[in-house]
């Protein structure tokens, strides 16, 4: 169990970059230097590929497959709804309702996810993809993950493959690297200095079959 000053927990997920996981799906945690600054803007469009009929809306108006998501526009996904979204030529994500999110372009390109689940397959990223999830930011690069934003201080993160770099804006320079080959899961509960980040034994809300189905959109 690890305590973090959680008001602004930042998570950077990086695959490759000398952070390979031990074989056999082992877990590894280590402190290290702060992450480098993100490169210039690289992602300027995303598009809905598939969604549950009527579940995805913009200002109450349903949108469907083929909809190009403008930067800064808020979208809502109904309970039990799902939406698969293409990130330019770089990767694909599946959002799970109930969810609220918006697309952000520019240097911090990505999604602001107020609530809901996010399954991602991101093997081709040419820059970091940021997920702003209430109290935390996930800067994703070339990995697969599942993130569930359950509440302001209740988050579940599974690194399906790759490495995770955790940093805390309240403690400049603090960083924690976690590596795992197959579904390394963590939960974060509680805000402020008493926030607790701990390993989870459960693979929650997603499966290998879900990931395989998502990868199929990249072929």
C-alpha positions in Angstrom: 0.0 0.0 0.0 1.3 3.5 -0.9 0.1 6.8 0.4 0.0 9.7 -2.1 -0.9 13.4 -1.7 -3.8 12.8 -4.1 -5.3 16.1 -4.9 -3.6 16.0 -8.3 -2.3 12.5 -8.9 -0.8 12.1 -12.3 -0.3 8.8 -14.1 1.9 8.3 -17.1 1.5 5.0 -18.9 4.5 4.1 -21.1 5.2 1.0 -23.0 8.7 0.2 -24.3 11.2 3.1 -23.1 13.3 0.6 -21.0 10.5 -0.2 -18.6 9.8 -3.8 -19.6 7.9 -5.9 -17.0 9.4 -9.0 -15.5 8.3 -12.2 -17.2 5.3 -14.1 -15.8 3.2 -11.0 -15.2 5.2 -9.9 -12.1 4.8 -6.6 -10.5 7.5 -4.0 -10.0 7.5 -0.6 -8.4 10.3 1.9 -8.3 10.9 5.6 -7.8 12.6 7.6 -10.6 13.1 11.0 -12.1 10.3 13.2 -13.3 8.9 12.5 -16.8 10.0 14.7 -19.8 7.7 17.4 -21.1 5.2 16.2 -23.8 6.0 16.9 -27.5 4.1 19.4 -29.6 0.5 18.8 -30.6 0.0 15.6 -32.7 -3.7 14.5 -32.4 -6.2 16.9 -34.0 -9.3 14.6 -34.7 -11.2 11.7 -33.3 -14.2 9.9 -34.7 -17.0 7.7 -33.4 -16.7 4.3 -35.0 -19.5 2.5 -33.3 -22.0 3.2 -30.4 -25.0 1.8 -28.8 -28.0 3.3 -30.6 -29.2 6.5 -29.0 -26.8 6.2 -26.1 -24.2 8.8 -27.1 -25.3 12.4 -27.1 -24.0 16.0 -27.6 -26.2 18.6 -25.8 -29.0 16.0 -25.6 -28.8 15.2 -29.4 -27.9 11.6 -30.3 -24.8 11.1 -32.5 -23.7 7.9 -34.1 -21.0 6.2 -36.2 -19.1 8.6 -38.4 -19.5 11.6 -36.0 -16.3 13.7 -35.9 -15.9 14.8 -32.3 -15.0 18.6 -32.1 -12.4 19.7 -29.4 -14.0 21.0 -26.3 -17.5 19.7 -26.9 -19.0 17.7 -24.0 -20.5 14.2 -24.7 -22.6 12.0 -22.5 -22.9 8.2 -22.7 -26.0 6.6 -21.2 -25.9 3.8 -18.6 -25.0 0.5 -20.2 -24.1 2.3 -23.4 -20.8 1.8 -25.2 -18.9 3.9 -27.8 -15.8 3.0 -29.8 -13.8 6.0 -30.8 -10.8 6.2 -33.2 -8.0 8.5 -32.3 -6.8 9.7 -35.6 -4.5 7.0 -37.0 -3.0 6.3 -33.6 -5.3 4.0 -31.6 -8.8 3.3 -30.4 -10.7 3.5 -27.2 -14.0 2.2 -25.9 -16.0 4.3 -23.5 -18.6 2.7 -21.2 -21.6 4.4 -19.7 -22.7 6.1 -17.7 -19.9 8.4 -18.9 -19.2 12.1 -19.4 -16.2 13.2 -21.5 -14.8 15.8 -24.0 -12.0 15.7 -26.5 -9.0 18.0 -26.0 -6.6 18.8 -28.8 -3.2 20.6 -28.7 -0.2 19.8 -26.6 -2.3 17.9 -24.0 -4.4 16.0 -26.5 -6.7 13.5 -25.1 -10.0 13.1 -23.2 -11.4 14.7 -20.1 -13.3 11.9 -18.4 -15.5 13.1 -15.6 -17.0 9.6 -15.0 -17.3 6.2 -16.7 -15.0 3.5 -18.0 -12.3 3.7 -20.7 -10.7 0.7 -22.4 -7.8 1.6 -24.6 -5.6 0.0 -27.3 -2.9 2.5 -28.2 -0.1 0.8 -30.1 0.7 3.5 -32.6 0.8 6.8 -30.6 3.2 9.3 -31.9 2.7 11.5 -28.8 1.3 11.1 -25.3 -2.5 10.8 -25.0 -3.8 12.4 -21.8 -6.8 11.3 -19.9 -7.9 13.8 -17.3 -9.9 11.8 -14.8 -11.2 14.2 -12.0 -8.2 14.2 -9.6 -5.7 12.6 -11.9 -4.1 12.8 -15.3 -3.1 9.7 -17.3 -0.5 10.4 -20.0 -0.7 7.3 -22.2 1.9 6.1 -24.7 1.7 2.9 -26.7 0.0 0.6 -24.2 -3.3 -1.1 -23.3 -5.3 -0.1 -20.2 -8.7 0.1 -18.5 -9.6 3.0 -16.3 -12.9 3.3 -14.4 -13.7 6.7 -12.9 -16.3 5.8 -10.2 -16.2 9.1 -8.2 -14.1 12.1 -7.4 -11.7 10.0 -5.2 -12.5 6.4 -6.4 -10.6 5.2 -9.4 -9.6 1.8 -10.7 -6.7 1.4 -13.1 -5.6 -1.8 -14.9 -2.4 -1.8 -17.0 -3.2 -4.6 -19.4 0.2 -4.4 -20.9 3.1 -1.8 -20.6 4.3 0.3 -17.8 2.7 3.0 -15.6 4.5 6.1 -14.2 2.7 7.7 -11.3 3.5 11.2 -10.2 2.0 13.6 -7.7 1.8 17.3 -8.4 1.7 18.0 -4.7 5.2 16.6 -4.3 7.4 17.9 -7.2 9.8 15.3 -8.5 8.0 12.3 -6.9 7.5 9.4 -9.3 6.6 5.8 -9.0 6.9 3.3 -11.9 4.8 0.1 -12.0 5.4 -2.5 -14.7 3.3 -5.6 -15.5 2.9 -7.9 -18.5 -0.7 -9.0 -17.9 -3.4 -7.0 -16.1 -1.6 -5.3 -13.2 -4.5 -3.6 -11.3 -4.5 -0.7 -8.8 -7.2 1.2 -7.0 -7.1 4.7 -5.7 -9.5 5.8 -2.9 -9.7 8.9 -0.8 -8.6 12.5 -1.6 -6.0 14.7 -0.1 -2.9 13.5 1.8 -4.8 10.5 3.2 -5.3 9.1 -0.3 -4.3 5.5 -0.7 -3.1 3.7 -3.8 -3.1 -0.1 -3.4 -2.9 -3.1 -5.6 -6.1 -4.9 -6.6 -6.4 -8.6 -6.9 -9.4 -8.4 -9.2 -9.6 -7.8 -12.9 -12.6 -5.6 -12.9 -14.9 -4.4 -15.8 -13.0 -5.8 -18.7 -11.5 -9.0 -20.2 -8.9 -10.3 -22.7 -11.8 -10.9 -25.1 -12.8 -7.2 -24.8 -9.3 -6.1 -25.7 -9.1 -8.5 -28.6 -12.4 -7.0 -30.0 -11.0 -3.5 -29.6 -7.7 -4.4 -31.4 -9.8 -5.6 -34.3 -10.7 -2.0 -35.1 -7.0 -1.3 -35.8 -6.6 -4.0 -38.4 
